[in-house]
Amino acid sequence: MEAAQKKIKVLAVSSSGGHWLNLMHVREALAGCEVVYATTNRDYCSYVGDNKFYVIPEVSRWQKLKIPFVALKIFKLVRDIKPDVVITTGALPGLLALISGRIMGAKTIWLETFANCGELSMSGRIAGRFASLWLTQWPHLARENGPLYKGRIV
């Protein structure tokens, strides 16, 4: 008898608003995985069905004193979840999860939110150093060394 194949555990992280909507558009691609969601808006728990759901604090680059606190909280969450893959559609909380995942040996995917059509976000530019797969949804923002353009989700 074959041993049951272990499902890939994915931590899907985003801030609220457009970042969350972009993340919801990739749900089908995660079918067959054990997906854990983390976002900054507790009201979004209704979107994830029976999947595990965590609320993480919102933070931006303008809240410099808050960043270390949020980074530690997200690091602990990633450590406890032990994902095989961390995927995020952006903003600083997603970047912190991506970096935490990379430190812990997870594969990491940065999918720059569709809203950033003129240039990559600051978090998106930093993510390139930590992402196993670094993607943009705008072909004119793609570069040979990344981010890559493989299509858009909306």
N, CA and C atoms as an extended XYZ file, in Angstrom:
462
Properties=species:S:1:pos:R:3:atomname:S:1:resname:S:1:resid:I:1 pbc="F F F"
N         0.846       -1.182        0.000 N   MET     1
C         0.000        0.000        0.000 CA  MET     1
C         0.889        1.242        0.000 C   MET     1
N         0.584        2.194       -0.878 N   GLU     2
C         1.363        3.426       -0.953 CA  GLU     2
C         1.050        4.329        0.228 C   GLU     2
N         2.093        4.966        0.728 N   ALA     3
C         1.887        5.952        1.790 CA  ALA     3
C         1.190        7.168        1.192 C   ALA     3
N         0.314        7.765        1.967 N   ALA     4
C        -0.379        8.963        1.503 CA  ALA     4
C         0.641       10.071        1.248 C   ALA     4
N         0.476       10.742        0.119 N   GLN     5
C         1.396       11.819       -0.217 CA  GLN     5
C         1.062       13.042        0.637 C   GLN     5
N         2.103       13.620        1.214 N   LYS     6
C         1.932       14.789        2.073 CA  LYS     6
C         1.540       15.985        1.212 C   LYS     6
N         0.518       16.701        1.652 N   LYS     7
C         0.115       17.913        0.950 CA  LYS     7
C         1.131       19.014        1.210 C   LYS     7
N         1.358       19.825        0.211 N   ILE     8
C         2.213       20.990        0.365 CA  ILE     8
C         1.464       22.007        1.216 C   ILE     8
N         2.147       22.505        2.246 N   LYS     9
C         1.540       23.508        3.120 CA  LYS     9
C         1.939       24.895        2.625 C   LYS     9
N         0.927       25.701        2.312 N   VAL    10
C         1.140       27.041        1.775 CA  VAL    10
C         0.604       28.067        2.763 C   VAL    10
N         1.425       29.048        3.066 N   LEU    11
C         0.972       30.202        3.826 CA  LEU    11
C         0.740       31.321        2.826 C   LEU    11
N        -0.508       31.746        2.685 N   ALA    12
C        -0.903       32.803        1.757 CA  ALA    12
C        -1.165       34.071        2.572 C   ALA    12
N        -0.398       35.128        2.292 N   VAL    13
C        -0.394       36.327        3.138 CA  VAL    13
C        -0.664       37.571        2.308 C   VAL    13
N        -1.467       38.484        2.856 N   SER    14
C        -1.639       39.783        2.205 CA  SER    14
C        -2.174       40.805        3.191 C   SER    14
N        -2.036       42.037        2.788 N   SER    15
C        -2.749       43.112        3.476 CA  SER    15
C        -4.181       43.099        2.957 C   SER    15
N        -4.985       44.031        3.423 N   SER    16
C        -6.387       44.056        3.006 CA  SER    16
C        -6.551       44.790        1.674 C   SER    16
N        -7.780       44.863        1.224 N   GLY    17
C        -8.107       45.580       -0.001 CA  GLY    17
C        -7.672       44.821       -1.239 C   GLY    17
N        -7.034       45.545       -2.174 N   GLY    18
C        -6.617       44.956       -3.444 CA  GLY    18
C        -5.630       43.821       -3.298 C   GLY    18
N        -4.766       43.896       -2.290 N   HIS    19
C        -3.821       42.797       -2.066 CA  HIS    19
C        -4.575       41.502       -1.780 C   HIS    19
N        -5.600       41.595       -0.921 N   TRP    20
C        -6.401       40.423       -0.583 CA  TRP    20
C        -7.160       39.917       -1.805 C   TRP    20
N        -7.751       40.821       -2.572 N   LEU    21
C        -8.491       40.404       -3.764 CA  LEU    21
C        -7.578       39.688       -4.744 C   LEU    21
N        -6.370       40.187       -4.940 N   ASN    22
C        -5.408       39.505       -5.810 CA  ASN    22
C        -5.084       38.117       -5.280 C   ASN    22
N        -4.904       37.999       -3.967 N   LEU    23
C        -4.601       36.706       -3.366 CA  LEU    23
C        -5.759       35.718       -3.574 C   LEU    23
N        -6.987       36.206       -3.471 N   MET    24
C        -8.152       35.343       -3.673 CA  MET    24
C        -8.229       34.827       -5.105 C   MET    24
N        -7.669       35.569       -6.045 N   HIS    25
C        -7.676       35.130       -7.441 CA  HIS    25
C        -6.716       33.966       -7.703 C   HIS    25
N        -5.788       33.699       -6.821 N   VAL    26
C        -4.865       32.577       -7.036 CA  VAL    26
C        -5.273       31.325       -6.261 C   VAL    26
N        -6.432       31.354       -5.621 N   ARG    27
C        -6.875       30.189       -4.838 CA  ARG    27
C        -6.920       28.905       -5.648 C   ARG    27
N        -7.412       28.988       -6.885 N   GLU    28
C        -7.506       27.779       -7.710 CA  GLU    28
C        -6.144       27.140       -7.935 C   GLU    28
N        -5.122       27.961       -8.068 N   ALA    29
C        -3.764       27.439       -8.283 CA  ALA    29
C        -3.261       26.693       -7.053 C   ALA    29
N        -3.876       26.931       -5.911 N   LEU    30
C        -3.441       26.299       -4.670 CA  LEU    30
C        -4.281       25.062       -4.320 C   LEU    30
N        -5.187       24.700       -5.209 N   ALA    31
C        -6.031       23.524       -4.978 CA  ALA    31
C        -5.142       22.302       -4.776 C   ALA    31
N        -5.478       21.499       -3.818 N   GLY    32
C        -4.697       20.312       -3.506 CA  GLY    32
C        -3.630       20.552       -2.450 C   GLY    32
N        -3.436       21.811       -2.101 N   CYS    33
C        -2.472       22.157       -1.051 CA  CYS    33
C        -3.213       22.399        0.256 C   CYS    33
N        -2.503       22.306        1.338 N   GLU    34
C        -3.036       22.739        2.623 CA  GLU    34
C        -2.719       24.228        2.723 C   GLU    34
N        -3.742       25.064        2.613 N   VAL    35
C        -3.528       26.503        2.570 CA  VAL    35
C        -3.944       27.137        3.890 C   VAL    35
N        -3.046       27.942        4.420 N   VAL    36
C        -3.289       28.726        5.629 CA  VAL    36
C        -3.247       30.192        5.193 C   VAL    36
N        -4.258       30.946        5.573 N   TYR    37
C        -4.334       32.354        5.180 CA  TYR    37
C        -4.006       33.259        6.359 C   TYR    37
N        -3.328       34.359        6.050 N   ALA    38
C        -3.049       35.393        7.049 CA  ALA    38
C        -3.235       36.746        6.379 C   ALA    38
N        -3.990       37.606        7.026 N   THR    39
C        -4.243       38.935        6.482 CA  THR    39
C        -4.487       39.919        7.615 C   THR    39
N        -4.587       41.168        7.250 N   THR    40
C        -4.719       42.233        8.244 CA  THR    40
C        -6.169       42.565        8.584 C   THR    40
N        -7.120       41.889        7.980 N   ASN    41
C        -8.535       42.185        8.221 CA  ASN    41
C        -9.269       40.926        8.667 C   ASN    41
N        -9.695       40.918        9.916 N   ARG    42
C       -10.355       39.722       10.455 CA  ARG    42
C       -11.672       39.401        9.763 C   ARG    42
N       -12.292       40.374        9.116 N   ASP    43
C       -13.549       40.131        8.418 CA  ASP    43
C       -13.394       39.219        7.206 C   ASP    43
N       -12.178       39.023        6.740 N   TYR    44
C       -11.942       38.200        5.558 CA  TYR    44
C       -11.990       36.705        5.841 C   TYR    44
N       -12.175       36.312        7.078 N   CYS    45
C       -12.204       34.876        7.408 CA  CYS    45
C       -13.311       34.157        6.640 C   CYS    45
N       -14.355       34.875        6.266 N   SER    46
C       -15.465       34.244        5.544 CA  SER    46
C       -15.066       33.821        4.132 C   SER    46
N       -13.958       34.313        3.621 N   TYR    47
C       -13.504       33.986        2.273 CA  TYR    47
C       -12.787       32.642        2.185 C   TYR    47
N       -12.335       32.099        3.296 N   VAL    48
C       -11.398       30.969        3.231 CA  VAL    48
C       -11.991       29.616        3.610 C   VAL    48
N       -13.280       29.565        3.819 N   GLY    49
C       -13.922       28.290        4.126 CA  GLY    49
C       -13.352       27.644        5.369 C   GLY    49
N       -12.985       26.368        5.245 N   ASP    50
C       -12.463       25.603        6.377 CA  ASP    50
C       -10.956       25.763        6.575 C   ASP    50
N       -10.318       26.541        5.740 N   ASN    51
C        -8.879       26.730        5.877 CA  ASN    51
C        -8.558       27.511        7.145 C   ASN    51
N        -7.379       27.268        7.686 N   LYS    52
C        -6.942       28.038        8.850 CA  LYS    52
C        -6.758       29.492        8.442 C   LYS    52
N        -7.029       30.382        9.381 N   PHE    53
C        -7.029       31.819        9.106 CA  PHE    53
C        -6.443       32.555       10.298 C   PHE    53
N        -5.507       33.452       10.026 N   TYR    54
C        -4.880       34.254       11.078 CA  TYR    54
C        -4.952       35.729       10.714 C   TYR    54
N        -5.082       36.536       11.734 N   VAL    55
C        -5.044       37.985       11.559 CA  VAL    55
C        -3.664       38.466       11.980 C   VAL    55
N        -3.057       39.257       11.112 N   ILE    56
C        -1.751       39.841       11.400 CA  ILE    56
C        -1.907       41.355       11.437 C   ILE    56
N        -1.037       42.048       12.152 N   PRO    57
C        -1.154       43.504       12.225 CA  PRO    57
C        -0.790       44.166       10.891 C   PRO    57
N        -1.475       45.252       10.599 N   GLU    58
C        -1.116       46.081        9.444 CA  GLU    58
C         0.057       46.958        9.844 C   GLU    58
N         0.953       47.192        8.906 N   VAL    59
C         2.091       48.065        9.151 CA  VAL    59
C         2.559       48.586        7.801 C   VAL    59
N         3.108       49.778        7.820 N   SER    60
C         3.664       50.345        6.592 CA  SER    60
C         5.035       50.938        6.898 C   SER    60
N         5.725       51.324        5.873 N   ARG    61
C         7.055       51.907        6.055 CA  ARG    61
C         7.004       53.210        6.829 C   ARG    61
N         5.841       53.813        6.930 N   TRP    62
C         5.688       55.085        7.656 CA  TRP    62
C         5.549       54.859        9.157 C   TRP    62
N         5.453       53.598        9.587 N   GLN    63
C         5.292       53.263       11.008 CA  GLN    63
C         6.545       52.541       11.505 C   GLN    63
N         7.661       53.209       11.412 N   LYS    64
C         8.966       52.584       11.673 CA  LYS    64
C         9.074       51.945       13.061 C   LYS    64
N         8.475       52.549       14.069 N   LEU    65
C         8.563       51.982       15.416 CA  LEU    65
C         7.729       50.712       15.562 C   LEU    65
N         6.739       50.552       14.716 N   LYS    66
C         5.859       49.382       14.770 CA  LYS    66
C         6.429       48.183       14.000 C   LYS    66
N         7.305       48.445       13.052 N   ILE    67
C         7.807       47.382       12.172 CA  ILE    67
C         8.463       46.234       12.942 C   ILE    67
N         9.364       46.481       13.900 N   PRO    68
C         9.981       45.337       14.606 CA  PRO    68
C         8.960       44.472       15.348 C   PRO    68
N         7.959       45.097       15.967 N   PHE    69
C         6.913       44.341       16.670 CA  PHE    69
C         6.155       43.437       15.696 C   PHE    69
N         5.753       44.003       14.572 N   VAL    70
C         4.992       43.234       13.582 CA  VAL    70
C         5.882       42.151       12.966 C   VAL    70
N         7.135       42.480       12.692 N   ALA    71
C         8.061       41.496       12.127 CA  ALA    71
C         8.200       40.291       13.046 C   ALA    71
N         8.335       40.532       14.341 N   LEU    72
C         8.462       39.435       15.299 CA  LEU    72
C         7.189       38.597       15.352 C   LEU    72
N         6.050       39.255       15.351 N   LYS    73
C         4.775       38.538       15.386 CA  LYS    73
C         4.609       37.653       14.144 C   LYS    73
N         4.939       38.199       12.980 N   ILE    74
C         4.820       37.427       11.744 CA  ILE    74
C         5.854       36.307       11.711 C   ILE    74
N         7.079       36.567       12.164 N   PHE    75
C         8.109       35.528       12.231 CA  PHE    75
C         7.621       34.355       13.080 C   PHE    75
N         7.042       34.650       14.239 N   LYS    76
C         6.531       33.585       15.118 CA  LYS    76
C         5.412       32.800       14.448 C   LYS    76
N         4.535       33.494       13.721 N   LEU    77
C         3.446       32.816       13.017 CA  LEU    77
C         4.014       31.868       11.964 C   LEU    77
N         4.952       32.344       11.170 N   VAL    78
C         5.554       31.495       10.135 CA  VAL    78
C         6.279       30.318       10.774 C   VAL    78
N         6.989       30.568       11.860 N   ARG    79
C         7.692       29.489       12.572 CA  ARG    79
C         6.701       28.429       13.051 C   ARG    79
N         5.573       28.857       13.580 N   ASP    80
C         4.589       27.913       14.106 CA  ASP    80
C         3.869       27.141       13.000 C   ASP    80
N         3.597       27.792       11.889 N   ILE    81
C         2.888       27.147       10.780 CA  ILE    81
C         3.809       26.183       10.026 C   ILE    81
N         5.074       26.526        9.904 N   LYS    82
C         6.062       25.716        9.177 CA  LYS    82
C         5.616       25.434        7.732 C   LYS    82
N         5.376       26.485        6.957 N   PRO    83
C         4.921       26.259        5.578 CA  PRO    83
C         6.049       25.771        4.677 C   PRO    83
N         5.663       25.037        3.644 N   ASP    84
C         6.606       24.662        2.593 CA  ASP    84
C         6.790       25.833        1.628 C   ASP    84
N         5.715       26.614        1.473 N   VAL    85
C         5.698       27.744        0.546 CA  VAL    85
C         5.013       28.922        1.225 C   VAL    85
N         5.569       30.116        1.023 N   VAL    86
C         4.910       31.358        1.424 CA  VAL    86
C         4.641       32.131        0.145 C   VAL    86
N         3.382       32.513       -0.061 N   ILE    87
C         3.012       33.323       -1.217 CA  ILE    87
C         2.355       34.600       -0.713 C   ILE    87
N         2.691       35.709       -1.354 N   THR    88
C         2.094       36.978       -0.967 CA  THR    88
C         1.881       37.851       -2.186 C   THR    88
N         0.861       38.681       -2.094 N   THR    89
C         0.557       39.646       -3.142 CA  THR    89
C         0.970       41.046       -2.714 C   THR    89
N         1.751       41.110       -1.669 N   GLY    90
C         2.386       42.378       -1.405 CA  GLY    90
C         2.076       43.084       -0.121 C   GLY    90
N         2.664       44.257       -0.037 N   ALA    91
C         2.680       45.169        1.099 CA  ALA    91
C         3.649       44.647        2.165 C   ALA    91
N         3.935       45.494        3.128 N   LEU    92
C         4.964       45.180        4.117 CA  LEU    92
C         4.663       43.927        4.944 C   LEU    92
N         3.427       43.685        5.401 N   PRO    93
C         3.198       42.429        6.134 CA  PRO    93
C         3.525       41.187        5.296 C   PRO    93
N         3.193       41.227        4.019 N   GLY    94
C         3.533       40.114        3.133 CA  GLY    94
C         5.023       39.966        2.952 C   GLY    94
N         5.727       41.089        2.834 N   LEU    95
C         7.179       41.048        2.710 CA  LEU    95
C         7.807       40.447        3.955 C   LEU    95
N         7.317       40.817        5.121 N   LEU    96
C         7.849       40.264        6.374 CA  LEU    96
C         7.619       38.749        6.445 C   LEU    96
N         6.469       38.287        5.968 N   ALA    97
C         6.194       36.846        5.935 CA  ALA    97
C         7.108       36.149        4.929 C   ALA    97
N         7.328       36.785        3.788 N   LEU    98
C         8.204       36.228        2.763 CA  LEU    98
C         9.624       36.061        3.296 C   LEU    98
N        10.137       37.088        3.944 N   ILE    99
C        11.494       37.027        4.512 CA  ILE    99
C        11.558       35.956        5.601 C   ILE    99
N        10.555       35.908        6.458 N   SER   100
C        10.522       34.896        7.520 CA  SER   100
C        10.511       33.491        6.933 C   SER   100
N         9.688       33.298        5.915 N   GLY   101
C         9.628       31.988        5.270 CA  GLY   101
C        10.960       31.591        4.662 C   GLY   101
N        11.602       32.531        4.016 N   ARG   102
C        12.889       32.254        3.375 CA  ARG   102
C        13.935       31.865        4.419 C   ARG   102
N        13.961       32.595        5.551 N   ILE   103
C        14.888       32.282        6.639 CA  ILE   103
C        14.677       30.852        7.134 C   ILE   103
N        13.419       30.403        7.137 N   MET   104
C        13.091       29.081        7.654 CA  MET   104
C        13.124       27.990        6.587 C   MET   104
N        13.572       28.346        5.394 N   GLY   105
C        13.764       27.334        4.365 CA  GLY   105
C        12.579       27.080        3.455 C   GLY   105
N        11.540       27.885        3.542 N   ALA   106
C        10.386       27.712        2.663 CA  ALA   106
C        10.680       28.292        1.279 C   ALA   106
N        10.019       27.776        0.278 N   LYS   107
C        10.000       28.424       -1.030 CA  LYS   107
C         9.123       29.663       -0.883 C   LYS   107
N         9.449       30.710       -1.617 N   THR   108
C         8.715       31.963       -1.453 CA  THR   108
C         8.307       32.518       -2.809 C   THR   108
N         7.084       33.044       -2.860 N   ILE   109
C         6.549       33.612       -4.096 CA  ILE   109
C         6.019       35.007       -3.810 C   ILE   109
N         6.555       35.978       -4.529 N   TRP   110
C         6.062       37.354       -4.466 CA  TRP   110
C         5.313       37.625       -5.759 C   TRP   110
N         4.038       37.949       -5.651 N   LEU   111
C         3.222       38.321       -6.791 CA  LEU   111
C         2.821       39.777       -6.594 C   LEU   111
N         3.538       40.666       -7.259 N   GLU   112
C         3.265       42.102       -7.113 CA  GLU   112
C         1.811       42.371       -7.452 C   GLU   112
N         1.136       43.091       -6.587 N   THR   113
C        -0.266       43.382       -6.792 CA  THR   113
C        -0.495       44.069       -8.130 C   THR   113
N        -1.635       43.812       -8.719 N   PHE   114
C        -2.002       44.348      -10.026 CA  PHE   114
C        -2.045       45.883      -10.021 C   PHE   114
N        -2.282       46.461       -8.869 N   ALA   115
C        -2.418       47.920       -8.767 CA  ALA   115
C        -1.119       48.668       -9.066 C   ALA   115
N         0.005       48.025       -8.880 N   ASN   116
C         1.289       48.703       -9.103 CA  ASN   116
C         1.687       48.590      -10.572 C   ASN   116
N         1.059       49.441      -11.381 N   CYS   117
C         1.272       49.353      -12.828 CA  CYS   117
C         2.397       50.261      -13.318 C   CYS   117
N         2.728       51.315      -12.581 N   GLY   118
C         3.755       52.243      -13.024 CA  GLY   118
C         5.148       51.824      -12.630 C   GLY   118
N         5.258       51.270      -11.434 N   GLU   119
C         6.538       50.799      -10.931 CA  GLU   119
C         6.279       49.806       -9.814 C   GLU   119
N         7.295       49.012       -9.522 N   LEU   120
C         7.173       48.074       -8.405 CA  LEU   120
C         7.070       48.852       -7.107 C   LEU   120
N         6.342       48.305       -6.167 N   SER   121
C         6.275       48.897       -4.834 CA  SER   121
C         7.645       48.776       -4.171 C   SER   121
N         7.852       49.536       -3.114 N   MET   122
C         9.101       49.418       -2.371 CA  MET   122
C         9.261       47.993       -1.833 C   MET   122
N         8.175       47.441       -1.279 N   SER   123
C         8.235       46.061       -0.785 CA  SER   123
C         8.535       45.100       -1.920 C   SER   123
N         7.951       45.356       -3.086 N   GLY   124
C         8.188       44.504       -4.246 CA  GLY   124
C         9.638       44.518       -4.690 C   GLY   124
N        10.270       45.674       -4.621 N   ARG   125
C        11.689       45.754       -4.993 CA  ARG   125
C        12.554       44.982       -3.992 C   ARG   125
N        12.235       45.096       -2.719 N   ILE   126
C        12.984       44.369       -1.687 CA  ILE   126
C        12.735       42.869       -1.797 C   ILE   126
N        11.511       42.491       -2.143 N   ALA   127
C        11.137       41.077       -2.218 CA  ALA   127
C        12.006       40.292       -3.180 C   ALA   127
N        12.495       40.950       -4.205 N   GLY   128
C        13.332       40.261       -5.182 CA  GLY   128
C        14.548       39.600       -4.574 C   GLY   128
N        15.023       40.112       -3.464 N   ARG   129
C        16.196       39.519       -2.795 CA  ARG   129
C        15.853       38.240       -2.037 C   ARG   129
N        14.570       38.046       -1.749 N   PHE   130
C        14.157       36.941       -0.892 CA  PHE   130
C        13.216       35.948       -1.565 C   PHE   130
N        12.665       36.306       -2.705 N   ALA   131
C        11.655       35.464       -3.350 CA  ALA   131
C        12.295       34.379       -4.200 C   ALA   131
N        11.816       33.160       -4.041 N   SER   132
C        12.214       32.071       -4.930 CA  SER   132
C        11.632       32.320       -6.320 C   SER   132
N        10.439       32.878       -6.353 N   LEU   133
C         9.762       33.244       -7.592 CA  LEU   133
C         9.228       34.656       -7.409 C   LEU   133
N         9.687       35.578       -8.256 N   TRP   134
C         9.378       37.010       -8.134 CA  TRP   134
C         8.627       37.423       -9.388 C   TRP   134
N         7.349       37.776       -9.219 N   LEU   135
C         6.473       38.027      -10.362 CA  LEU   135
C         5.847       39.417      -10.333 C   LEU   135
N         5.626       39.948      -11.527 N   THR   136
C         4.848       41.159      -11.707 CA  THR   136
C         3.688       40.833      -12.641 C   THR   136
N         2.619       41.592      -12.544 N   GLN   137
C         1.467       41.383      -13.415 CA  GLN   137
C         1.452       42.356      -14.595 C   GLN   137
N         2.519       43.101      -14.759 N   TRP   138
C         2.630       44.059      -15.859 CA  TRP   138
C         3.860       43.725      -16.693 C   TRP   138
N         3.692       43.420      -17.981 N   PRO   139
C         4.836       43.025      -18.807 CA  PRO   139
C         5.927       44.086      -18.882 C   PRO   139
N         5.575       45.357      -18.852 N   HIS   140
C         6.606       46.398      -18.976 CA  HIS   140
C         7.445       46.560      -17.700 C   HIS   140
N         7.060       45.922      -16.597 N   LEU   141
C         7.861       45.975      -15.374 CA  LEU   141
C         8.797       44.768      -15.237 C   LEU   141
N         8.630       43.803      -16.118 N   ALA   142
C         9.472       42.603      -16.066 CA  ALA   142
C        10.890       42.942      -16.520 C   ALA   142
N        11.845       42.260      -15.901 N   ARG   143
C        13.260       42.418      -16.235 CA  ARG   143
C        13.890       41.034      -16.341 C   ARG   143
N        15.020       40.945      -17.005 N   GLU   144
C        15.690       39.660      -17.191 CA  GLU   144
C        15.989       38.980      -15.851 C   GLU   144
N        16.427       39.756      -14.869 N   ASN   145
C        16.745       39.208      -13.547 CA  ASN   145
C        15.574       39.305      -12.582 C   ASN   145
N        14.417       39.625      -13.067 N   GLY   146
C        13.210       39.698      -12.256 CA  GLY   146
C        12.842       41.124      -11.916 C   GLY   146
N        11.588       41.295      -11.660 N   PRO   147
C        10.541       40.277      -11.605 CA  PRO   147
C        10.183       39.756      -12.994 C   PRO   147
N         9.596       38.588      -13.013 N   LEU   148
C         9.168       37.963      -14.252 CA  LEU   148
C         7.701       38.267      -14.503 C   LEU   148
N         7.326       38.293      -15.744 N   TYR   149
C         5.930       38.431      -16.128 CA  TYR   149
C         5.483       37.091      -16.709 C   TYR   149
N         4.465       36.479      -16.107 N   LYS   150
C         3.931       35.208      -16.580 CA  LYS   150
C         2.421       35.313      -16.813 C   LYS   150
N         1.929       36.538      -16.863 N   GLY   151
C         0.501       36.773      -17.031 CA  GLY   151
C        -0.029       37.543      -15.845 C   GLY   151
N        -1.311       37.829      -15.908 N   ARG   152
C        -1.933       38.551      -14.798 CA  ARG   152
C        -3.137       37.765      -14.308 C   ARG   152
N        -3.556       38.083      -13.103 N   ILE   153
C        -4.647       37.305      -12.507 CA  ILE   153
C        -5.981       38.034      -12.524 C   ILE   153
N        -5.983       39.289      -12.911 N   VAL   154
C        -7.265       40.020      -13.066 CA  VAL   154
C        -7.271       40.763      -14.374 C   VAL   154
